[in-house]
């Protein structure tokens, strides 16, 4: 797990995890792009980004469903989520 922490506390509260501290400016997408840009050559096969508060907008349920689907997909070339037609 890798945490991107924005704000005054930085990575202090995530000492046991891999953490990148960024200034608390911009939106989530900018933080994601910054992480991908910095880590591009070492990115894993699967990445999942989520907001920090899983209780909002059914994030926990959606994340759990996504992870189960990705775990149960034996062929990594098959997308875990498919666009609506």
C-alpha positions, 0 to 999 in steps of 0.5 A, a space after each residue: 500500500 502506498 499513501 499520498 498524504 496532502 496537508 500539514 501532517 505529511 507522512 507522520 501518521 503513516 510511518 509504517 507505510 510507503 508514503 509520499 507527502 505532497 502540498 495540499 493544493 489542487 485536486 485528487 487527480 493531480 495527486 494521482 498524476 504526480 504519483 504516476 509520473 514519479 513512479 512510472 518505471 516501477 508501477 505495479 500491474 494493478 493500481 487502485 486509487 481511492 479517496 481517504 474517506 471510504 464512508 463517502 459515496 459508497 467508496 468502501 463497497 465499490 473498492 471491495 467489489 473492484 478488488 474482489 473482481 480483480 482478484 478473481 480475474 485469472 487473466 490480467 488482460 481482462 479488465 476488472 471493470 468494463 464500460 457500460 454499453 
